[in-house]
Amino acid sequence: MTEISNDFAQRISRELEREGRILMDSLDSISFDAVGRSGKIVEVIGTLIRATGIDATLGELCELRNAKGERLLAAEVVGFTRSSILLSPFGHMDRISRATQVTGTGSPLSIRVGPELLGRVVDCLGNPLDGLGSLETSSFRSVIGEPPNPMSRTPIHQPLATGVRAIDGFTTIGEGQRLGIFAPAGVGKSTLLGMLACRASADVNVIGLIGERGREVREFVERTLGVEGLSRSVIVCATSDRSAIERAKAAHAATAIAEYFRDQGKKVLLMMDSLTRFARAQREIGLAAGEPPARRGFPPSTFSELGRLLERAGPASIGSITALYTVLLEDEESSDPVGEEVRSIVDGHLVLSRDLATQGQYPAIDVLASLSRLMSEIASKPHIEAATFIRKLLAKHREIDVLIKMGEYRPGSDRLSDLAIRKIEDIKAFISQTAEERIKFETVFKQLVNLCQQ
């Protein structure tokens, strides 16, 4: 018992000594005339920087400079202690030292906006990543925006044609709707996003690639998106090697760019891959700043930031942002706090199934598990009736599938089951679609009705 008490006392003593050194460093860096617009780094812990002597607000962008005054990198204020501010850096901290000066800019992070962004790939700071030169635009917009007033949002009544049969036929999307795409890894999620970028009836695509592997970014731009899709798209990228604040702000930057085009009266399709990695980046920031972990290790701020981000999309008095957010699933059975939170906020969901992908159905959209909450308001009555009937056939076939495989099903025992067996191959052919195949919304409706009448 005495040994335990001594060990505890020694740990307390060491902690007090450490805090004392930090306090002395803090006092050395403050002039006591007034806390000013610049200060000094006193500690680096993991992914956060602690600085003193600077009067900065939460969310303010700061610049870090060496003793010669050369700019090293930027950082954002993410928290406070009694005597210091906590900074999350945009980049790696290789050149940071105790002599590094911290200067406040007086404003939050802003990004360049304008039509010049079309066809470009940028990072969360608006810096080009595609080697095509600098952006010739003088307009800036804060990456953190306020959601539109709920009473100023126009009702969603116009469908957005996506050019994907399984979506237009069974989960029709409206202009300004927010939809989650829930999928495990390796089921064709990126290919589906590429199809939507090339075929959807939107004026502008804004694509946020959050936490992706660097190799996949170029493949998505050159192969999946292609010249046609890129020409009317803006891509905001923060790969998995970038800092947590860069990955988090890339999602907000993509949304800010979408808001700019929406305010120009454009129909914008915002696609974000993935919201799960945005949430993980927010978790890193929150835990490093001292927040207590909650559901599955995510601090409370993660879920409030999800709502803050997702509510920025939607219809406005002029223009609209239709948003598709991908959510990574560990598997199709276990609960996921990020997925549950997103599902409760958005206006519908598409579920991609690994089983369907292994059967060769692409896009691997599970029609029975997918839902558009606005389809009843934007699709015609015959369209809804046809989609409902095909869903019943799919559900019935799934119900008797085991009996069919075992050879135990007896034809004639149930009329709906017989019809489901007879039509199942036609239904699968309707849902399946190659990446190159193009189809109009009106044609999808006609094919769906014909499928019911055959």
N, C-alpha and C positions, 0 to 999 in steps of 0.2 A: 504493500500500500504506500509506503514511504517512497519507494522508487518511482511509482506512478506519479505521486505528487511532485517529486523533484523534476521528472521529465516535463510535466505540465508547466511547472514554474519556469523551466528553461525555455520552453517554446514561447510562453508569454513574454519573457524577457527579450528574446530575439525579435519578436514581432514589434515590441515597443521600440527597440533600437532602430529597426527598419523604418517605422513611422516617424521616428525622431529625425533620421537622416533626410527623409522626404520633406519634413516640415522645415528643416534648416535650409535645404536647397530652395524651397519655396520662398522663404524669407529673403534669401540672397538675390532671387530673381525679381523681387518686387521693390520698386523705388520708394514706396510709401507716400509719394506725392499724390498718385492716383493710379488705379489699375488702368492700363492703356490698351492700345490696339495691337500690341505685340508682347510676346512673352517668351518663355524658355521651356524647353523640354526637361522634365525632371525624372521621368520614368517611362520605360517601354515594357508593357506586360503582354505577352502573346501578340495579339493583333491590334491592341490599343495603345495609344500614346497619351501620357498624362503631362499636361503643361500648366504653368502658372504665370501670373502677371499679365493676363490678357482678358479683356472684357468682351466676351463673344456670346452670342445667343445660340440656343439649341437649333440645330439644322444649318447653322452658318458655315460657309465655306472658308477655310483658312489656307494660307500658303506656308509651306515649310522651306526655309532658306538656310544655306550654310553660312559660315562666318564671313565669307566673301560677298554675301548678298545674292548668290546664285540660287535660282529657284530649283528645289529638289522635287517636290511633288505637292499635291493638294490633299487636304483632309477635311472631314466634316465633323462638327461638334455633335456627339451622340449622347453626352451625359455630363454630369457635374459631380464633384465631391465638395466638401466644405472649403477646400483651399485650391482646387484645381479644376480644369476641364478635361474631358475625355474625348479624344479624337480618333476617328477611324480613317486610315489613309487610303487614297486612291492610288494603289501601286505597292510595290515591294519596298521594305524599309532598309535596304542594304546600306544606304549612305547616311542614315540618320545617326546623329551623335548627341551628346549632352550639350554641345555648342550650337545645335540647330535652333534657329529662331522661328517662332510661330507668329504669323501676322494675320489678323482677321480682315476679310474683304468687305464685311458689312452686308453681305447678301447671300442667299442660298445658291445652290448649284443651278446654273442656267445652261441651255443647250441651243445651238444654232437651229433655226427653222426657216423654211422657205421651199419653193418648188425645186430649188437646186439640189435638194436631198434625194429626189427621185433617181433610182438606179444606183444609189450609193450605199456603202457599208460603213458604219461609224461605231465608235465605242460610246460609253455612257456619258463622256464629256463632249461628244460631238466631233471628236478627232477622226478623220478618215482612216480606214483600215485597208482600203482597196487599192492604194497606190495610184489613184487617179487625180492626185493633186488636192489642193485645199478647196474648201467650200466658199464660193463667192457669194456670201449672204451676210448682211449686217443685222438681221433680225434675231433676237434671242427670246427664249421663253423659259420660265422656271420649270424644272422637271417635276416639282411638287405642285399640283393644282388642286383646286377645290372641286368636288363633284357638283354637277348642275343642281340648281334648286329643284326639289321634287315636283313642285307645281309648275315649273317651266318646261318640264319634259313633255314632249308631244307623245300621244298614244302610238303604239306600234301597230300598224295595220297593213303595211306593205311587205310582202315576202321578198327575201333576198335569194335570188337564184344562185345556187352554188355550182351547178353542173355535175353534181354527184348524185346519182339516182337514189341511193339509200338514204341520203339526207333530204333531198327535195321531196321524195315520195313519202317517207315515214316520219321524219322529224323536221318539218319545214321550219326554216329560220326566218325571222322578221328583221327588217332593217333597224338596227339599234339594239338587237337582242344580245345577251351575253350567254355563252354556252361553254360548258366544261367538256373537255375530251379526256376521258379517263382510260388509261392504257398501261399495261406492263411494258417492259422494254422489248423491242424487236418484233412489233406486230404491224409495222407500216405506218406509224404515226407521222413521220417526216414526209413520206410520200403523199399521204392524205393532205397535209398542209400545202405541199407543192401543187397538188391538183386544185385546191381551193384558191390559191394565189393566182393561178393561170385562168381559172374558169368562172370564178364568182363575179357577179354583176356589180362590183364595187369600182369606184373611181380610183382609189388609192389603196394599196396594201402597206401596212406597217407591221414588220415582223421582228419580234424580240426573241433573240436566241440567248437564253440565260443558262450559264453553267454547262454549255455543250463542250464536247471535245473539239479541239482545234481542227482536227482532220475533217470532222463532220460538217463544220461551218462551210468550208470551201466546197465540199461535195454538195451540200444543200443549195448553195448559190449557183454553182455551175451546172450540176446535173439535174437536181430535183426542180429548182426554180427555172433555170434556163434564161435565155435572153428575153423571151417574151414576158415571163413573170417578173424579172428584175426591172424591166423598163418602167413599170408602174408601181414599184415597191421601194420602201426604205427599210434597211435592215440595221437594227441596233444589236450589237454583239458584246457579250462579256463571257469569255470562255472559262472553263473550270479552274484554270490556274490564276485567275484574277482574284483580287481581294474581295472580301464579303461585301463591303460597301459598294464596290463596282458592280457586282452581280445584282445587288438590290436596286441600285439606282438605274441600271440598264432597263429594268422593267418600267420604272417611272419615266425614264427618258423616252422610251417607245410610246408610252401613253401620252406624254406631252406633245410629241410629234403628231400623233393621231388627232389630238385636240386641235392643233394648229390647222390641219387640213379640214377637220370638221367645221371649224369656225369660218373657213373659206366657202362653206356650203357644199363640201364634198361628201360623198358616201364612202366612208372609210371602213376597211376590214382590218381589224387589229388581231394579230395572231401571236400568242406568246408561248414559247416552248423553253422551259416549262415553269409553271407556277410553283411546283414542288421545290425546285432549286432556288427560286426567289424566297420561299419560306425558310429554307435551310440557311440561306445567307442572313436573313433577319434573325434566325436563331443564333447564329455565330455572333452577330453584333450584340444582341440582347444579353446573352450569357457572359460575353466578355465585359460588358458594362456593369455586370453584377446583378442582373435580373434573376429571380428564382425560376427554375424550370417548372413547367406545369405539365400539360398533356404530352406524353411521349417525349419529354425533354424540351418541348417548345415553350419559351417564355410567353407571358400574356401579350406582349407587344406584337408578336408575330401575327396573331389573329386579328388584332385591331388594324395592323398594316395591310392585311389581306383585304379587309373590308374597305379601307381607304383607297386602295388601288383599284379594286373591281368596280366600285361605285362611280368612278370617273368615266367609264364607258357608258354608251347608251345614246338615245336620241336627244336632240336639242332643238331649239327653235329653228335653226338652220343647220342642215347637215346631220350626220349621225355617225356613231362609232359602233359597228357590229363587232363584238369581241369573242374570240375563241381562245380559251386557255387550256393548255394540256396539263394533266395531273398524272404523275408517275405512280403506278401502283406496284407494291412489292409482289402481290399476287392478287387474284380476283376474289379472294374470300375474306382476308383479314381486314379489320377496321383500320382506317388511316385518318388521324385528326385533321390533316390538311385537306384531304379529300372530302371529309364530312363538312368541314367549314365552307369550302368552295361550293359544294353541292347545295348548301343552305342559302347561298347568296345569289348564285347565277339563275338564269331563266330556263335552264334545261341542261341535258347532258347527253353526250355520245359515249358509248362504252365500246372499246375495241377488245375483242376476245382472242386470246392465244389459241383456243381450240379451233376457232374459225380460221385463223391464220394457218394453222398446221393442216387444215383441210384444203387449203389453197384458195379460200375466199378472200379477195381483196377488192375494196377496203374491208377489213375484218370487223365491220360494224355489227354489233349484236342489236338487231332491231328491237327485240323484246325488252332488252334492258335499257334502251335509249329512250329519251323523252324530250319533246319541246313543249314547254308550258304555254307557249303562245300559238301553237298550231291551230287550235280551235278558233282563234280570233283572226287569223290571217289566211287560212286555207278555205277553199270553197266546201260546201256541204258534200257534194259528190266525191271530192278528193278525200275528205275525212272518212266518209263511209267506206270507200275502197281501201284506204290504208288500214282501217279497223278490221275489215274482213280478212285481209291478208295476214294481219297480226294474229287473228284467231286461228288461221290455218297453220301458221308457224308454231304457235303455242300448242296446238293439238298434236302436230307431228313430233314436237319435242317430248310431249307427254307419252306417246306410244313408241318412241324410237327404240327403247330397249326391247319391247315385245317384237318389233319388226326384225331386229337383229337376231333375236333368239328363234325366230320363226314361229312365234306363238300367236301373232295377230291373225284374226280370221276376217277376211274381207266380207263386207256386208253387215257386220255387227254394229257399225256406227257410220252414219252417212257423212258426217263432218270429217271423221278419220279417213274414210275412203277418199274424199275429195282432197284432203291434205296430202295423202300419199301420191295421188295422181298429179298434183300440181307442184310438189316440192322442188323438182328439178327446174321448172320454169321460174319459180320464185327465187331460187338461188342464182339463176342466170340473170334475173332482173337486178338483184342486189349487187352482184359482182360487176366490176368495171375496171378496165385497164387504165393506166395512167395517161394514155394518149387519147382515149375515147372522149368525145365531146357530145353533150346532149343538152337540149334546151328544156326549160322548166315546163313548157306546154307539152312537149313530147313525153316527158316523164309522167305527167298526169294521164295522157292518153294511154301509154303503155300500162300504167297501173290499173286503169279501168278495164282495158282489154284482158288483163291477167285475171280479173275477177269474173269476166264473162265467158272465158274459154271453157 
